């Protein structure tokens, strides 16, 4: 995996969340705890700016034999900070609460703990799992490189290539799930930046837009805007054509969980654009239900993308029409982001995507849908 240079271009600002602020919009934060095995070392409190800007040291203390420390600082907004020694130890936290305790062992600092800060604890848990999965990918890449240099059997190389792909997909699903459940805007921003290491930029953009819509946090909106401009500057606008990759979609389901089209890679996916208010869509739904029930055990699924703006009506239509597959929507009707992305002029509209994410058919309705699936999944 290559680290995308856009990480530094888009991650540019500290996120704003308020808590116990004075008349100037400032809040006082206390960070305290114990750093073991680092006696008489200098401990730095640092702000971590985005956008590749230099880290800002706010304060420092010299740890005593017990390793205890305490810092106080004032900030106008929630953001990312870290404690660091001059001997490699770095632990990151989010100032979502006014009193936070961070404890660590300098000889194993990646296993530090946070108390009094849910966002920091969530970030620690994320990093632990992420590092484990990332290390596993690296080990596979290392083994693959050795086999390729040794000109090993194609079967051995193919097996490792599949392992690499499976592990990257697993990592990306974990990142997507984190983005679906995280509540801290700073956490979301951090994870989005990390996701650029393993995901396609367009996929991250879709996730960023969904996160911005979910939280309404202005920095996430700005993240999406800047990332969007980068994508547009580096890609050409193409029509939705058979044989081309399906553009990424990442929207929330009824429970707020972000579901992406790319998370369904490995299956044939009918991306079905519809709405509860659309008579022809409701008329076509029984045909889609028949197809789903017939082929759902043959590596096929449906992703329903609604152009509704009434959540209750959308949910009722799903139940009434027995649409037992995953459904997503940004509830913006014709202002939905998918309209321009998929150049939708009317609904019902659908595209059939193969396990590699390539469009292999579109506008399949009635018997045409059944015949196409029968030829692929017989």
Buried (B, 14 or more C-beta within 10 A) or exposed (E): EEEBEBBBBBBBBBBBBEEEBEEEEEBEBBBBBBBBBBEEBEBBBBBBBBEEEEBEEBEBBEBEEEBEBEBEBEBBBBBBBBBBBEEEBBBBBBBBBBEBBBBBBBEEBEEBBBBBBBBBBBBBEBBEBBEEBBEBBEEBBEBBEEBEEEEEEEEBBEEBBEBBEEBBBEBBBBBBEBBBEBEBBBBBBBBBBBBBBBBBBBBBBBBBBBBBBBBEBEBBBBBBBBBBEBBEEEEEEEEBEEEEBBBBBBBBBBEEBBBBBBBBBBBBBBBBBBBBBBEEBBEBBEBBBEBBEBBBEEEBBBBBBBBBBBEEBBBEBBEEBEBEBBBBBBBBBEEBBBBEBBEBEEBBBBBBBBEEBEBBBBEBBEEEBBEBBEEBBE
